[in-house]
Amino acid sequence: MAFENRDGKKISYECSKLIEELKKDIAEFGGEKLVYVITEKQEDVVIYKDYFLAARDKSSIELKGKEKLKIMTASALLILYKMENSIF
């Protein structure tokens, strides 16, 4: 299920490679592992573009344009990635 903006438009973002990478990290570190997530608002919807394990110094993460950094568990991010990867 893609994200839906306030106008009812479905917004999705191709992230199948990130899903597979995150599944491997969850298998190794657990779903409660904190991750830094690069987000960007597109068409009034927050898109989750990339992530880094929170053990990394967040000041080394380069943000571009309107990107922002958010922190959450790996399990929560996996749910969001699956939603945004879908077109329906």
C-alpha positions as CSV (number, residue, x, y, z in Angstrom):
1,M,0.0,0.0,0.0
2,A,1.6,3.2,-1.2
3,F,1.4,6.4,0.9
4,E,-1.5,8.6,0.1
5,N,-1.2,12.4,0.1
6,R,-4.1,14.7,1.3
7,D,-5.4,14.9,-2.3
8,G,-5.8,11.1,-2.4
9,K,-2.9,10.6,-4.8
10,K,-0.8,7.4,-4.1
11,I,2.9,8.1,-3.7
12,S,5.4,5.3,-3.8
13,Y,9.2,5.1,-3.9
14,E,11.2,2.1,-5.3
15,C,13.2,0.7,-2.4
16,S,13.4,-3.1,-2.9
17,K,17.2,-3.1,-2.5
18,L,16.9,-1.2,0.7
19,I,14.3,-3.7,2.0
20,E,16.6,-6.6,1.4
21,E,19.6,-4.8,3.0
22,L,17.5,-3.8,6.0
23,K,16.2,-7.4,6.4
24,K,19.8,-8.6,6.6
25,D,20.6,-5.9,9.2
26,I,17.6,-7.0,11.2
27,A,18.7,-10.6,11.1
28,E,22.2,-9.6,12.3
29,F,21.4,-6.8,14.8
30,G,17.7,-7.3,15.7
31,G,14.6,-5.3,14.9
32,E,15.0,-2.9,17.8
33,K,18.3,-1.6,16.5
34,L,18.1,2.1,16.0
35,V,18.7,3.5,12.5
36,Y,19.1,7.0,11.1
37,V,16.8,7.5,8.2
38,I,17.1,10.1,5.4
39,T,13.7,11.4,4.6
40,E,12.3,13.9,2.1
41,K,8.9,15.3,1.6
42,Q,7.5,14.7,-1.9
43,E,4.1,15.7,-2.9
44,D,3.1,16.3,0.7
45,V,4.2,12.8,1.8
46,V,7.4,11.8,3.7
47,I,9.5,9.4,1.7
48,Y,12.1,7.2,3.4
49,K,15.1,7.3,1.1
50,D,18.1,5.6,2.9
51,Y,19.2,4.5,6.3
52,F,22.4,4.0,8.4
53,L,22.9,2.1,11.6
54,A,22.7,4.5,14.5
55,A,26.1,3.4,15.8
56,R,27.5,5.6,13.1
57,D,28.2,9.3,14.0
58,K,25.2,11.1,12.5
59,S,27.3,14.2,11.8
60,S,29.0,12.2,9.0
61,I,25.7,11.7,7.2
62,E,25.4,14.2,4.3
63,L,22.0,15.6,3.6
64,K,21.1,17.2,0.3
65,G,18.4,19.7,-0.5
66,K,15.2,19.2,1.6
67,E,16.4,15.9,3.1
68,K,16.0,15.5,6.9
69,L,17.3,12.9,9.3
70,K,15.0,10.8,11.5
71,I,15.7,8.1,14.0
72,M,13.6,4.9,14.5
73,T,13.9,1.2,15.0
74,A,14.9,-1.0,12.0
75,S,11.5,-2.9,12.4
76,A,9.5,0.3,12.1
77,L,11.5,1.3,9.0
78,L,10.9,-2.0,7.4
79,I,7.2,-1.6,7.6
80,L,7.5,1.9,6.1
81,Y,9.7,0.7,3.3
82,K,7.3,-2.1,2.4
83,M,4.4,0.5,2.3
84,E,6.3,3.0,0.1
85,N,7.6,0.3,-2.2
86,S,4.1,-0.7,-3.2
87,I,2.1,1.1,-5.9
88,F,-1.3,0.2,-4.5
